[in-house]
């Protein structure tokens, strides 16, 4: 079963404190379009077996060597017995130090450059570049008596529990000229407001823990304004809209509606990013399009953010001595070395911009605007 990527697991990986132990970071591309069936598993297990042989022959201190071997074998077992490629899963990252009993698993809705890195701390740059592309959504489904909270991220959902109130379902009539009925009605309204505030307080706690970027509310249309009115200002700023769901909705309905909303939000942000890039290129500002221009900008250290089709792959060449990237096999401009052929030059370009402390924005392949930029473009730090 795949794990939900929580903010807590990300936080633990980011704040890992290096000591004398080593950390093994395992990245695996499991995109079904490139690795149909169980080809991804065979590829991953082969990588791990080769790394195990390499570590056995290494001159690492005994404790470190044993720890890394245990990491690699645990990855083998995880791939063999537990991990599944389902839903939107396209990549897998696992970081581990068995010596410190530390392990975090990150199934991703984006492919990654397959590799195994052994170092003093988790290798996180590519992971964080992917995670930054996605909005974490909090979905609250409520009526006058109860509420359910769900966290949605990268096509996966986890429930945060229920909230119940003591609001009565009906108001009894009685009293002189309906005065008692009106008093009960006011009391009912106050209890509903109190229920809404309790729900709002619970959402605020999740917000302060970093559990979401946007808030989606499932409530009757006539109650939406009242509920949103009692929310903290921080939460009002995060409101993304309303859906026709409630706490009695089935998990199937919740999954369908909330994942569709998440998908639409991603596509809107994709389009906004591409429109801004195209506008900046048209105005002769700090942006370029097309792979040759992006590679040239990378070589000059000018790229601030690469924008790329998530499925874009092209063969190319790289100089292992200085990192020069090229579409042809001509000698490196920087050091004169003969470059080596690589299967996917896009992965190499992404690695390079991350080394330059830049950013990456992956765009869903079906976005029509990708054709206008040649499937890849970049925002620049300075003109080239």
C-alpha positions as CSV (number, residue, x, y, z in Angstrom):
1,X,0.0,0.0,0.0
2,X,1.3,3.4,-0.9
3,X,1.8,6.0,1.8
4,X,0.2,9.4,1.9
5,X,2.9,12.1,1.7
6,X,2.4,14.1,4.9
7,X,3.9,17.4,5.8
8,X,5.3,15.7,8.9
9,X,7.3,13.2,6.8
10,X,8.6,16.0,4.6
11,X,9.6,18.0,7.7
12,X,11.4,15.0,9.2
13,X,13.4,14.5,6.0
14,X,14.3,18.2,5.6
15,X,15.4,18.6,9.3
16,X,17.4,15.4,9.4
17,X,20.6,16.2,11.3
18,X,23.7,14.5,9.8
19,X,26.0,12.6,12.2
20,X,28.5,9.8,11.5
21,X,25.9,7.6,9.8
22,X,25.1,7.6,6.1
23,X,21.7,8.1,4.4
24,X,20.6,6.2,1.3
25,X,18.3,8.1,-1.0
26,X,16.5,6.0,-3.6
27,X,14.7,7.6,-6.6
28,X,12.8,5.5,-9.0
29,X,10.8,6.4,-12.2
30,X,7.7,4.2,-12.2
31,X,5.8,6.0,-14.9
32,X,3.6,3.4,-16.6
33,X,4.0,5.1,-20.0
34,X,7.7,4.3,-19.8
35,X,7.6,1.2,-17.6
36,X,4.5,-0.8,-18.5
37,X,3.4,-3.7,-16.4
38,X,6.1,-4.5,-13.8
39,X,9.0,-3.2,-15.9
40,X,9.6,-0.5,-13.2
41,X,10.0,-3.1,-10.6
42,X,12.6,-5.1,-12.6
43,X,14.5,-1.8,-13.3
44,X,14.4,-0.8,-9.6
45,X,15.5,-4.2,-8.3
46,X,18.3,-4.3,-10.8
47,X,19.5,-0.9,-9.7
48,X,19.5,-2.0,-6.1
49,X,21.3,-5.2,-6.8
50,X,24.1,-3.4,-8.6
51,X,24.4,-0.9,-5.8
52,X,24.6,-3.7,-3.2
53,X,27.5,-5.2,-5.1
54,X,29.2,-1.8,-5.3
55,X,28.8,-1.1,-1.6
56,X,30.1,-4.6,-0.7
57,X,33.3,-3.8,-2.5
58,X,33.6,-0.3,-1.1
59,X,36.1,0.9,1.5
60,X,33.3,2.4,3.7
61,X,33.7,1.9,7.5
62,X,32.1,-1.4,8.6
63,X,29.2,0.3,10.4
64,X,28.4,2.6,7.5
65,X,28.6,-0.3,5.0
66,X,26.3,-2.5,7.0
67,X,23.8,0.4,7.4
68,X,23.7,1.2,3.7
69,X,23.4,-2.5,2.8
70,X,20.5,-2.8,5.2
71,X,18.9,0.3,3.5
72,X,19.2,-1.2,0.1
73,X,17.8,-4.5,1.1
74,X,14.9,-2.8,2.8
75,X,14.2,-1.0,-0.5
76,X,14.3,-4.3,-2.3
77,X,11.7,-5.8,0.1
78,X,9.5,-2.7,-0.2
79,X,9.5,-2.9,-4.0
80,X,9.0,-6.6,-4.0
81,X,6.2,-6.9,-1.5
82,X,4.5,-3.6,-0.7
83,X,4.8,-0.8,-3.3
84,X,2.2,-0.5,-6.0
85,X,1.9,1.8,-9.0
86,X,-1.7,2.9,-8.9
87,X,-3.7,6.1,-9.4
88,X,-1.5,9.0,-10.3
89,X,1.7,7.5,-9.0
90,X,4.6,8.2,-11.3
91,X,7.7,8.3,-9.1
92,X,9.0,6.9,-5.8
93,X,11.5,8.4,-3.4
94,X,12.7,6.6,-0.2
95,X,15.3,8.0,2.2
96,X,16.7,5.8,4.9
97,X,19.5,5.3,7.5
98,X,19.0,2.0,9.2
99,X,21.8,3.0,11.5
100,X,19.6,5.7,12.9
101,X,16.3,3.8,12.4
102,X,15.2,6.6,10.0
103,X,13.1,6.0,6.9
104,X,10.6,8.1,5.0
105,X,8.7,7.1,1.9
106,X,7.3,9.4,-0.8
107,X,5.2,8.1,-3.6
108,X,4.9,10.9,-6.1
109,X,2.4,12.0,-8.8
110,X,5.4,12.9,-11.0
111,X,8.2,10.9,-12.5
112,X,11.7,11.3,-11.1
113,X,15.3,10.6,-12.4
114,X,16.1,7.1,-11.2
115,X,19.2,7.0,-9.0
116,X,20.7,6.0,-5.7
117,X,22.6,8.5,-3.6
118,X,24.6,7.7,-0.5
119,X,25.6,10.7,1.5
120,X,25.6,12.3,5.0
121,X,22.1,13.6,4.6
122,X,19.0,12.9,2.5
123,X,19.3,13.9,-1.1
124,X,16.1,16.0,-1.4
125,X,16.4,18.6,-4.1
126,X,14.6,16.7,-6.8
127,X,11.9,15.5,-4.3
128,X,11.2,19.1,-3.1
129,X,11.0,20.3,-6.7
130,X,8.2,17.9,-7.3
131,X,6.4,18.5,-4.1
132,X,6.4,22.3,-4.7
133,X,4.4,21.7,-7.8
134,X,1.3,20.5,-6.0
135,X,-1.3,22.2,-3.8
136,X,-2.2,20.5,-0.5
137,X,-6.0,20.8,-0.2
138,X,-8.1,20.6,3.0
139,X,-11.7,19.5,2.4
140,X,-14.2,20.1,5.1
141,X,-17.7,18.6,4.7
142,X,-20.2,19.8,7.2
143,X,-23.8,20.4,8.1
144,X,-25.4,21.8,11.3
145,X,-24.5,18.8,13.4
146,X,-21.2,17.3,12.2
147,X,-18.1,17.8,10.1
148,X,-15.5,15.6,8.4
149,X,-12.0,16.8,7.4
150,X,-10.0,15.4,4.6
151,X,-6.5,16.2,3.3
152,X,-5.9,15.8,-0.4
153,X,-2.4,15.8,-2.0
154,X,-1.1,14.5,-5.3
155,X,-4.2,12.4,-5.9
156,X,-4.3,10.8,-2.5
157,X,-6.7,11.4,0.4
158,X,-6.5,11.0,4.2
159,X,-9.2,11.6,6.7
160,X,-8.6,13.7,9.8
161,X,-11.6,12.6,11.8
162,X,-15.1,13.8,12.7
163,X,-16.5,16.7,14.7
164,X,-19.9,16.4,16.3
165,X,-22.1,19.0,18.0
166,X,-25.1,18.8,20.3
167,X,-27.5,20.7,18.0
168,X,-31.0,19.4,18.1
169,X,-32.6,18.3,14.8
170,X,-36.0,20.0,15.3
171,X,-37.4,22.9,17.2
172,X,-40.5,22.2,19.3
173,X,-43.2,24.8,19.3
174,X,-44.8,26.3,22.4
175,X,-45.0,29.2,24.8
176,X,-47.1,32.4,24.7
177,X,-47.6,33.5,21.1
178,X,-44.6,31.5,19.9
179,X,-42.1,33.3,22.2
180,X,-40.7,30.0,23.5
181,X,-40.3,28.8,19.9
182,X,-38.4,31.9,19.0
183,X,-36.2,31.5,22.0
184,X,-35.4,27.9,21.1
185,X,-34.8,29.0,17.5
186,X,-32.2,31.6,18.6
187,X,-30.6,29.0,20.9
188,X,-30.4,26.7,17.9
189,X,-28.8,29.3,15.7
190,X,-26.2,30.0,18.5
191,X,-25.4,26.3,18.8
192,X,-25.0,26.1,15.0
193,X,-22.6,29.1,15.0
194,X,-20.7,27.5,17.9
195,X,-20.4,24.3,15.9
196,X,-19.1,26.3,12.9
197,X,-16.5,28.0,15.1
198,X,-15.4,24.7,16.5
199,X,-14.9,23.4,13.0
200,X,-13.1,26.6,12.1
201,X,-10.8,26.2,15.1
202,X,-10.0,22.6,14.1
203,X,-9.2,23.7,10.5
204,X,-7.0,26.5,11.8
205,X,-4.9,24.0,13.8
206,X,-4.3,22.0,10.7
207,X,-3.4,25.1,8.8
208,X,-0.8,26.0,11.4
209,X,0.7,22.6,11.1
210,X,1.1,23.2,7.3
211,X,-1.5,20.6,6.4
212,X,-3.0,22.6,3.4
213,X,-2.6,25.5,1.0
214,X,-6.2,25.8,-0.1
215,X,-9.5,25.1,1.6
216,X,-12.5,23.5,0.0
217,X,-15.9,23.5,1.7
218,X,-18.7,21.0,1.2
219,X,-21.9,22.6,2.7
220,X,-25.4,23.6,1.5
221,X,-25.2,26.7,-0.6
222,X,-27.5,28.7,1.8
223,X,-25.1,28.0,4.7
224,X,-21.8,28.7,3.0
225,X,-21.8,32.5,3.7
226,X,-22.5,31.9,7.4
227,X,-19.8,29.3,7.8
228,X,-17.2,31.3,5.8
229,X,-18.1,34.4,7.9
230,X,-16.9,32.8,11.2
231,X,-13.6,31.6,9.8
232,X,-10.3,33.1,10.8
233,X,-8.8,35.6,8.3
234,X,-6.0,33.2,7.5
235,X,-8.6,30.6,6.4
236,X,-10.7,33.1,4.5
237,X,-7.6,33.9,2.4
238,X,-7.3,30.2,1.6
239,X,-10.9,29.5,0.6
240,X,-10.9,27.9,-2.8
241,X,-14.7,27.4,-3.2
242,X,-17.7,25.1,-2.4
243,X,-18.6,21.6,-3.5
244,X,-22.0,19.9,-3.4
245,X,-20.9,17.4,-0.8
246,X,-21.6,16.8,2.9
247,X,-20.6,14.6,5.8
248,X,-23.0,11.9,4.7
249,X,-21.4,11.7,1.2
250,X,-19.8,8.4,0.4
251,X,-16.0,8.1,0.1
252,X,-16.4,7.4,-3.6
253,X,-18.3,10.7,-4.1
254,X,-15.7,12.6,-2.0
255,X,-12.8,11.1,-3.9
256,X,-14.4,11.9,-7.2
257,X,-15.3,15.5,-6.5
258,X,-12.2,16.5,-4.5
259,X,-9.6,14.9,-6.8
260,X,-11.4,16.5,-9.8
261,X,-11.1,19.9,-8.0
262,X,-7.4,19.3,-7.3
263,X,-6.8,18.4,-10.9
264,X,-8.6,21.5,-12.2
265,X,-6.6,23.7,-9.7
266,X,-3.3,22.2,-11.1
267,X,-4.4,22.8,-14.7
268,X,-5.3,26.4,-14.0
269,X,-1.9,27.1,-12.4
270,X,-0.2,25.4,-15.4
271,X,-2.0,27.7,-17.8
272,X,-1.3,30.8,-15.7
273,X,2.5,29.9,-15.6
274,X,2.6,29.2,-19.4
275,X,0.7,32.4,-20.2
276,X,3.1,34.5,-18.1
277,X,6.1,32.8,-19.7
278,X,4.8,33.4,-23.3
279,X,4.0,37.0,-22.5
280,X,7.4,37.7,-21.1
281,X,9.1,36.1,-24.2
282,X,6.9,38.2,-26.4
283,X,7.8,41.4,-24.5
284,X,11.5,40.5,-24.8
285,X,11.8,40.2,-21.1
286,X,13.5,37.6,-18.8
287,X,12.3,34.4,-20.4
288,X,13.3,31.9,-23.2
289,X,11.5,29.0,-24.9
290,X,12.8,25.8,-26.6
291,X,15.4,23.4,-25.4
292,X,18.5,25.0,-27.2
293,X,17.7,28.4,-25.6
294,X,17.2,26.8,-22.2
295,X,20.4,24.8,-22.4
296,X,22.3,28.0,-23.4
297,X,20.8,29.8,-20.4
298,X,21.7,27.0,-18.1
299,X,25.3,27.1,-19.2
300,X,25.4,30.8,-18.3
301,X,23.8,30.2,-14.9
302,X,20.9,32.5,-16.0
303,X,17.9,30.1,-15.4
304,X,15.7,30.9,-12.4
305,X,12.9,28.5,-13.2
306,X,12.4,25.8,-15.8
307,X,8.9,25.2,-17.1
308,X,8.7,21.8,-18.8
309,X,6.2,19.2,-20.2
310,X,6.2,16.5,-17.5
311,X,6.6,13.8,-20.2
312,X,9.3,15.5,-22.3
313,X,12.3,13.3,-23.0
314,X,15.1,13.7,-25.5
315,X,18.4,12.1,-26.0
316,X,21.5,14.3,-25.7
317,X,25.0,14.6,-24.4
318,X,26.7,15.7,-21.2
319,X,30.3,16.4,-20.2
320,X,30.9,14.4,-17.0
321,X,33.9,16.7,-16.2
322,X,32.2,20.1,-16.2
323,X,28.5,19.3,-16.6
324,X,28.1,20.9,-20.1
325,X,24.8,19.8,-21.7
326,X,24.2,19.6,-25.4
327,X,21.9,18.2,-28.1
328,X,24.9,17.0,-30.2
329,X,28.2,15.2,-29.7
330,X,30.5,18.1,-30.3
331,X,33.4,18.6,-28.0
332,X,32.6,20.5,-24.8
333,X,32.9,24.3,-25.2
334,X,34.3,24.7,-21.7
335,X,36.9,22.0,-21.3
336,X,37.2,20.3,-24.7
337,X,36.2,16.9,-23.4
338,X,34.1,14.5,-25.6
339,X,30.6,14.4,-24.1
340,X,28.8,11.2,-23.2
341,X,25.4,10.3,-24.5
342,X,22.5,10.3,-22.0
343,X,19.0,8.8,-22.5
344,X,17.1,11.8,-21.2
345,X,18.7,15.3,-21.4
346,X,15.7,16.8,-19.7
347,X,16.6,15.0,-16.4
348,X,20.2,16.3,-16.7
349,X,18.9,19.9,-17.3
350,X,16.6,19.6,-14.2
351,X,19.5,18.3,-12.1
352,X,21.6,21.2,-13.3
353,X,19.1,24.0,-12.4
354,X,18.5,22.4,-9.0
355,X,22.3,22.6,-8.4
356,X,22.1,26.2,-9.4
357,X,19.4,26.7,-6.7
358,X,16.7,27.2,-9.3
359,X,13.2,25.9,-9.6
360,X,11.2,23.5,-11.8
361,X,7.6,23.7,-12.8
362,X,6.3,20.5,-14.5
363,X,3.3,21.1,-16.8
364,X,0.7,18.4,-17.6
365,X,1.3,17.1,-21.1
366,X,-2.2,17.8,-22.4
367,X,-1.9,21.6,-22.0
368,X,-2.1,23.1,-25.5
369,X,0.1,26.0,-24.6
370,X,3.1,23.7,-24.4
371,X,3.3,23.7,-28.2
372,X,4.0,27.4,-28.2
373,X,7.1,27.0,-26.0
374,X,8.5,23.9,-27.6
375,X,7.6,21.8,-24.5
376,X,10.2,23.7,-22.4
377,X,11.0,27.2,-21.4
378,X,12.6,29.2,-18.6
379,X,12.3,32.3,-16.5
380,X,15.7,34.0,-16.3
381,X,17.7,35.8,-13.6
382,X,19.3,38.0,-16.3
383,X,19.1,38.5,-20.0
384,X,21.4,36.3,-22.2
